[in-house]
Every structure is written in structure tokens, then in C-alpha cells.
Amino acid sequence: MTTPIRVMIADDQMMVRQGFTVLLNAQPDIEVVGQAVDGADAVEKAAELTPDVVLMDIRMPGMGGIEATAAVTGAPGATVKVLVLTTFDLDEYVYEALRAGASGFLLKDASADQLAEAVRVIAAGEALLSPNITKRLITEFSRLGAPRAPSRDRIGELTERETEVLVLIAQGLSNSEIADRLVVAESTIKTHVSRILVKLGLRDRTQAAVYAYETRLVIPG
């Protein structure tokens, strides 16, 4: 039997926490292991419960979701993934949440099936960025000029094909789409992606996309 995906829900609204708990616990492969009422509580409980995925609300009293995301994902040895939930489909939240270490972004009006699938995608280390989110992310990087750019030194460790795959990841393509574009097996792309993440010291595809724009490997527009 497969071990269920362990999820923690961080939201200041009790009805939201309870609603998501019911929806996710109804899935055979997902288990809600805890709830947090604000950002500080989320940081503390994430360290205690070590969930696979944290559903993180953006707007909470005290420590907000973005600050809490940075603390949770930046903790020593942390492997937890953060899926940011918000009622506000705003550019600044997408951009800052991804910068803080979030692996995906989902609106609270998503269906139960969309929520469950988002948790599975995030837990598997995939990116959860819809095409419109990716487009806005690119626009935001272009507007801000990619501040706080990380070092490009590690890009030199990538092979030519790995660099090519990284560029396509940054353009929002899935593994299957990249495989079709490069005319190779999807399993080959998965191997390339894994090696890219290891060489660049990144957690997942979302962070790889952010890295590609911040280092100007991909130029918006």
C-alpha cells in the first residue's frame, strides 16, 4: 500500500481549514495531518509534523503566508513543498510566493478534484503553474528587471541539452511537451530535470523556472 501524502493546512479561517480537511481526507492517497491558524503557527507545526505539502493561505494575521513559506521551505533539511492558496489572483502574490519558495499557486475557488490533483503534483516535485500564471510571472520579471539575481556560476555545470530543457521549463512546458519538442522519451526528460535540480541545488521545476529568469538564461519577451 502506498504511503499517503501528508498535508498540513494553514489558514486563519476555521471553515476553510475544515472544508479543505474534509475534501482532502476523502482522497485515498492524501491525509491531512494538521492545521495552523496563522503563519507563525504554520512554521512551528511544519517543523513538528514534517508534512509533505503545506497548503498556505497568503493573507493571515501576524506572519503572513509569504513570510511563512520562506521560513518553512528555508529550514535546514526541509523537504516540504508549499502550495499557496489565495482568493486573490494578483501578480504580486504569484511573484513573491514563488520567490519565497512556493512550488505552486492555486485559487481557493478551485474544485475538490483540482485541489487534490494540485497536492499530488506538488508532492511529486512538479510545478503547478498554469499557462496564465507563467505568462504573468514572465511579465513581472520583465517589469522588475529580475532583482536579487542569483549567481550564474552553476549554469556552466549543465550540459547543452540540460540547458535547453531548463529554458523550456521556464517557458512553462510540461515534461511531455518538452519530450515532444525535443523528440525524445518523456522518461529522458524526467532524468534531465532531476539532474538540473541537483546541479543547481533547487527543489523543483518551479524554482528552476524562477532561477532561469533571475539569471537571465531566459529573457522575458
C-alpha positions as CSV (number, residue, x, y, z in Angstrom):
1,M,0.0,0.0,0.0
2,T,1.3,3.4,-1.0
3,T,2.0,5.8,1.9
4,P,-0.5,8.7,1.7
5,I,0.7,12.3,1.0
6,R,0.8,14.1,4.3
7,V,-0.8,17.5,4.2
8,M,-1.0,20.5,6.6
9,I,-3.4,23.3,6.1
10,A,-2.5,26.9,7.2
11,D,-5.4,29.3,7.1
12,D,-6.8,31.8,9.6
13,Q,-10.4,30.9,8.7
14,M,-11.6,27.8,10.5
15,M,-14.3,27.0,7.9
16,V,-11.7,27.0,5.2
17,R,-9.4,24.7,7.2
18,Q,-12.2,22.3,8.0
19,G,-13.5,22.3,4.4
20,F,-10.2,21.5,2.9
21,T,-9.6,18.9,5.5
22,V,-12.8,17.1,4.6
23,L,-12.2,17.3,0.9
24,L,-8.6,16.0,1.1
25,N,-9.2,13.3,3.7
26,A,-11.8,11.9,1.2
27,Q,-9.0,11.1,-1.1
28,P,-7.5,7.6,-0.6
29,D,-3.9,8.8,-1.2
30,I,-4.0,12.0,0.9
31,E,-4.0,12.5,4.7
32,V,-4.4,15.9,6.5
33,V,-2.0,15.6,9.5
34,G,-2.5,19.1,11.0
35,Q,-3.9,22.6,10.8
36,A,-2.3,26.0,11.5
37,V,-4.2,29.2,12.3
38,D,-1.5,31.7,11.0
39,G,2.0,31.9,9.6
40,A,3.9,31.6,12.9
41,D,1.8,28.5,13.8
42,A,2.4,27.1,10.3
43,V,6.2,27.4,10.7
44,E,6.1,25.7,14.2
45,K,3.8,22.9,13.2
46,A,5.5,22.2,9.9
47,A,8.7,21.6,11.8
48,E,6.8,19.3,14.3
49,L,4.7,17.4,11.9
50,T,7.0,17.3,8.8
51,P,4.2,17.2,6.2
52,D,4.9,16.6,2.5
53,V,2.8,19.5,1.4
54,V,1.6,22.7,3.2
55,L,-1.5,24.5,1.8
56,M,-0.6,28.0,2.7
57,D,-3.0,31.0,2.8
58,I,-1.5,34.3,1.7
59,R,-3.3,36.7,3.9
60,M,-3.1,35.8,7.6
61,P,-2.8,37.9,10.7
62,G,0.7,38.4,12.1
63,M,3.1,36.4,10.0
64,G,1.6,36.2,6.5
65,G,1.8,33.3,4.1
66,I,4.7,34.5,2.1
67,E,6.9,35.0,5.1
68,A,5.8,31.7,6.5
69,T,6.6,30.0,3.1
70,A,10.1,31.3,3.2
71,A,10.6,30.1,6.7
72,V,9.1,26.6,6.1
73,T,11.0,25.9,2.9
74,G,14.2,27.6,4.1
75,A,14.5,25.5,7.2
76,P,17.7,23.3,7.4
77,G,17.0,20.0,5.7
78,A,13.4,20.9,4.8
79,T,11.8,18.9,2.0
80,V,8.3,20.2,2.5
81,K,6.5,21.7,-0.6
82,V,4.3,24.7,-0.3
83,L,1.1,25.2,-2.3
84,V,-0.1,28.7,-1.9
85,L,-3.8,29.3,-1.7
86,T,-5.5,32.6,-2.1
87,T,-8.7,34.3,-3.1
88,F,-6.7,37.0,-4.9
89,D,-5.4,36.3,-8.4
90,L,-2.9,39.1,-8.2
91,D,0.6,39.3,-9.9
92,E,2.4,40.4,-6.8
93,Y,1.3,37.3,-4.9
94,V,2.4,34.9,-7.6
95,Y,5.8,36.5,-7.9
96,E,6.5,36.9,-4.2
97,A,5.2,33.4,-3.3
98,L,7.4,31.8,-5.8
99,R,10.4,33.8,-4.7
100,A,9.7,32.7,-1.1
101,G,9.9,29.1,-2.2
102,A,6.4,28.0,-3.1
103,S,6.0,25.2,-5.6
104,G,2.6,26.2,-6.8
105,F,-0.2,28.7,-6.7
106,L,-3.9,27.8,-6.6
107,L,-7.1,29.9,-6.1
108,K,-9.4,29.0,-3.3
109,D,-12.3,28.6,-5.7
110,A,-10.7,25.5,-7.2
111,S,-12.8,22.4,-7.3
112,A,-12.2,19.4,-4.9
113,D,-10.6,17.5,-7.8
114,Q,-8.3,20.4,-8.7
115,L,-7.2,20.8,-5.1
116,A,-6.4,17.1,-4.7
117,E,-4.6,16.9,-8.0
118,A,-2.6,20.1,-7.1
119,V,-1.5,18.4,-3.9
120,R,-0.4,15.3,-5.9
121,V,1.5,17.4,-8.4
122,I,3.3,19.4,-5.8
123,A,4.2,16.3,-3.7
124,A,5.7,14.7,-6.8
125,G,8.0,17.6,-7.3
126,E,6.3,19.0,-10.4
127,A,5.5,22.6,-10.9
128,L,1.9,23.9,-10.6
129,L,1.9,26.9,-12.8
130,S,-1.0,27.3,-15.2
131,P,-0.1,29.0,-18.6
132,N,-1.7,32.3,-17.4
133,I,0.3,32.2,-14.2
134,T,3.5,31.6,-16.1
135,K,2.7,34.4,-18.5
136,R,2.2,36.8,-15.6
137,L,5.4,35.6,-13.9
138,I,7.4,36.4,-17.0
139,T,5.7,39.8,-17.3
140,E,6.6,40.5,-13.6
141,F,10.3,39.6,-14.1
142,S,10.4,41.8,-17.1
143,R,8.9,44.8,-15.2
144,L,11.1,44.4,-12.2
145,G,14.3,43.6,-14.1
146,A,14.9,40.3,-12.2
147,P,16.2,41.9,-8.9
148,R,18.3,39.9,-6.5
149,A,19.6,37.7,-9.3
150,P,21.5,34.6,-8.1
151,S,24.9,33.6,-9.4
152,R,25.1,32.1,-12.9
153,D,28.2,30.0,-11.9
154,R,26.2,26.8,-11.7
155,I,24.7,27.1,-15.1
156,G,28.1,26.1,-16.5
157,E,27.7,22.7,-14.9
158,L,24.7,21.9,-17.1
159,T,25.1,20.1,-20.4
160,E,23.9,21.7,-23.6
161,R,20.7,19.5,-23.5
162,E,20.1,20.2,-19.8
163,T,20.3,23.9,-20.5
164,E,17.9,23.5,-23.4
165,V,15.5,21.6,-21.1
166,L,15.8,24.3,-18.4
167,V,14.8,27.0,-20.9
168,L,11.7,25.0,-21.9
169,I,10.8,24.5,-18.2
170,A,11.0,28.3,-17.8
171,Q,8.6,28.7,-20.7
172,G,6.0,26.7,-18.9
173,L,6.2,23.4,-20.8
174,S,5.4,20.1,-19.1
175,N,7.7,17.0,-19.3
176,S,5.6,15.5,-22.1
177,E,5.6,18.8,-24.1
178,I,9.3,19.1,-23.7
179,A,9.7,15.5,-24.9
180,D,7.6,16.2,-27.9
181,R,9.6,19.4,-28.7
182,L,12.9,17.6,-28.4
183,V,11.7,14.3,-29.9
184,V,12.8,12.1,-27.0
185,A,11.1,9.9,-24.5
186,E,9.4,11.6,-21.5
187,S,11.5,9.4,-19.2
188,T,14.6,11.0,-20.7
189,I,13.2,14.5,-19.9
190,K,12.5,13.4,-16.3
191,T,16.1,12.3,-15.9
192,H,17.3,15.7,-17.3
193,V,15.1,17.6,-14.9
194,S,16.3,15.6,-12.0
195,R,19.9,16.3,-12.9
196,I,19.2,20.0,-13.4
197,L,17.7,20.3,-10.0
198,V,20.6,18.5,-8.3
199,K,23.3,20.6,-10.2
200,L,21.6,23.9,-9.4
201,G,20.6,22.9,-5.9
202,L,16.9,23.6,-6.5
203,R,13.8,21.9,-5.0
204,D,11.6,21.6,-8.0
205,R,10.7,22.7,-11.5
206,T,9.0,25.9,-10.2
207,Q,12.3,27.0,-8.6
208,A,14.1,26.1,-11.8
209,A,11.9,28.4,-13.8
210,V,12.5,31.2,-11.4
211,Y,16.2,30.6,-11.5
212,A,16.2,30.7,-15.3
213,Y,14.6,34.1,-15.4
214,E,16.6,35.6,-12.5
215,T,19.9,34.5,-14.0
216,R,18.8,35.9,-17.4
217,L,19.2,32.5,-19.0
218,V,15.7,33.3,-20.4
219,I,14.9,36.9,-21.2
220,P,11.3,37.9,-20.8
221,G,9.7,39.0,-24.0
